[in-house]
Amino acid sequence: MIWKVNICLCITFACWLRYLGVGGVGSVTAEMLTRCGIGKLLLFDYDKVELANMNRLFFQPHQAGLSKVEAAEHTLRNINPDVSFETHNYNITTMENFTHFMDRISHGGLEEGKPVDLVLSCVDNFEARMAINQACNELGQIWMESGVSENAVSGHIQLIIPGETACFACAPPLVVAANIDEKTLKREGVCAASLPTTMGVVAGILVQNVLKYLLKFGTVSYYLGYNAMQDFFPTMAMKPNPQCNDRHCRRQQEEYKKKEAERPTVEVVQEEEDVVHEDNEWGIELVSEVTDAELQAASGPVPDLPEGITVAFTIPSEVTDGDTVEETEQSLEELMAQMKKL
């Protein structure tokens, strides 16, 4: 069974990173979607398979030297030949490639000329994330971002709807906000930590969210984190920043506000609850055994009290002097002795 949906998948698999990040989520994501019977996958990457990548999932030693999109396509076609694949072996952050990347998002759908249904970001550096963010904001394209931390024991996924939720530039990481060159943060000859377990968990959460979004079941997560150290899964939703640095994001926010204002207001009508009477089919009726007259007679006179003060109870007016017990100076022992003589 093949779904008539298509996904643009931006992937970076490299272990020996040119930029800050760990990557590795994209290959597992692509395999899961292929096994689920996605209609079409568009794959973007510019790296080659190396033996250093074998600590990851998906790639195999005999694929070393192949471009990663080519190796991925060969493997995925063998898994499910009914899925359509389109591969692009280039860096999406360059000006020329970015223009082509946007064109494929807009016209590379399962039906040629139609846009893709969803963009998935599985890249390993902030520069590529910002490029994807800019493209999706400009096109109004819904996308999901994902990532694994440099220490390989935590990760996250995030659904981004332009204008409705925060984009990647609305609350950017410090590296992006401070305009720091990521190349200066990479230590020469040092590879970031890499655990296939963490990447597998994040990829599974990402694809699960994709299925819920596309097939419209369950609750789609706007943001879901994963902390392997405490098995902690934080979740939240972030509103867009009105002062976002991305002008396309601000434009999308204004368009979203206009759509919300034009949407007809649904009035909530509160239904009045029907009065439940005591009558029932068995003829059982609840009545008071004390009449109003008896109740009035049992109540004593109400004293004049300041406003706001009420009595808890009154002394019945029927109580007479003959009913009262006279005071005596006899002790309790003497009274008990008299009672025994009676």
Secondary structure, DSSP 4 states (H G I P E B T S, - for coil): ---S-EEEEEE---SS-SSS----HHHHHHHHHHHHT-SEEEEEE--B--GGGGGSSS--GGGTTSBHHHHHHHHHHHH-TTSEEEEEES-TTSHHHHHHHHHHHHH-SSSTTSPPSEEEEE-SSHHHHHHHHHHHHHHT--EEEEEE-TTSSEEEEEEE-TTTS--TTTS--HHHHTT--GGGGSPTT-PPP--HHHHHHHHHHHHHHHHHHHHT-S---SEEEEETTTTB--B---PPPTT-S-HHHHHHHHHHHHHHHHSPP---PPPPPPP--S--TT------SS-HHHHHHTS-PPPP--TT---S----TT--GGGSPPP----HHHHHHHHHH-
